[in-house]
Amino acid sequence: MLALDITSSNISINKELVMNRLEVGEYDTAEGIREHLGSLDDLRQLLDTRREASRFRNEDLNEWCLLGRFTLNCVGSIGLYDSVIPAEVDPLIPDVLHDTDLRYHMNRKLKDIDFVICYSDVAIPNSSSCCSECHEGWTVRSAHDVSCEVKSDVVLLNDFTGQTINDVNEDLKKRRTRDGERIFNPKSWLVRSPYATDHEQVWHEVDEDYKIGKLEEGNAIHYRYLHPDCKRERDTTSQRERFEAAIEEAGIENYEMQPITNQYEGNERGLPWYRVTTENGKPFLIGWRRRVINIAWLQEDYSLDIPRPFSGDEEYVHAHGYNDASQHLSMLRIGFGL
C-alpha cells in the first residue's frame, strides 16, 4: 500500500492529455456555469475544464459562488463555505453569483462579513456514486453533503502489457478490495517504468487509452463517498466497539459505557467520549484526543495506592493506540481494584 500526493513536484503531467475543453463562455460566465448544474457529471466536467484552463492555459478565471455552498476560485479550484454559508443566510440566493455580487448581497444581511473557505477534502461525486453506508446517491443540490475517503494502491501491470488502462479498469470493475469497496476510477491512474533512471523515476498521469509497457506498475486511486452523518455513525460504532474490546482485554467486566461530549474537540467535530462505570462504582473517562487516547479519572473516586505511571496528582494518562490503552486500563484495574 502506498499513498501518493499527486500534487507533489516529482510527478510529471503530460499536457497533451487535456480533456473536456469547453468554450470560455461555457465555464466562466454565470449563464454558462448555470447550464452545468443539470447533473453531477455536468458539474464535474465544468470543474475539470476550469482546472485545465488555469493550469494549462494560465487563464485568470472569475470567482463565483455556486448554489450558495461552493466557491469557484480564480485558479480553477472548488471550495466549501465553512462558517458563514450563503445558502443558509439567504435560501433564495441565486444558483450562480459572481464573488463581488455575493459580498455586496451578503453585506446587506450581515455587516463586515468574513468568509471562511475550506479547499481540502472537497469532493464532488459522480451521478452513479452512492453512499457506501446507506447506499443513497447525491444530486447537484446535495453535493455539499458528502465526505470522501481516498485510498491508493500500487498495482503491478505485468498481466496487462500491451493493453490499455481502459482494459485494466474493466478488469478492476469486477474486483473488490478487502473491505468490499470497488476499485474503480478511470481518470485517476499514475504509471511508472522500472527502466527509468533514478532522476526519471517518476509517476506519470495517463489517460484510459495509454498502452502499458513491460513491467510497468500503476498507482490506482479509488474513492469511497459517504454522507457525513453516515460516516459519523459508522465511525462512532466502530470506535465504541474498539474501546469495549480494549476494556475487556484489560480484564474489566460488568461495566457501563455512557457517551458524553468530546472533551477535546466538542461534538461538532469530534466523536463521543465515554464515561465508563465499573461494577464497584468507580468511573473513568476514555476518548480520542487527536493522536492519543485520553484515559481520565477523579482522584476522590480512588483511595488505593496509585501505580506507575498513575502517580502524583495526575488524573489522566495518554495511550498510543488501543493496545496501549488496554495495558493502561489493566494497570488501573489492578491498582484501583476496578
Buried (B, 14 or more C-beta within 10 A) or exposed (E): EEEBEBEEEEBEEEEEBBEEEBEEEBBBBBEBBEBBBEEBBEBBBBBBBBBBBBBBEEBEBBBBBBBBBBBBBBBBBBBBBEEBBBBEBBEEBBBBBBBEBBBEBBEEEEEEBEBEBEEEEBBBBBBEBEBBBEEEBBEBEBBBBBBBBEBBBBBEBEEBEEBBBEBBBBEBEEEEEEEEBBBBBBBBBBBBBEEEEEEEEBBBBBBBEBEBEEEBBBBBBBBBBBBEEBBBBBEEEEBBEBBBEBBEBBEBEEBEBEBEEBBBBEEEEBBBBBBBBBEEEBBBBBBBBEEBBBBBBEEEEBEEEBEEEBEEEEBEBBBEEBEBBBBBBBBBBEBBEB
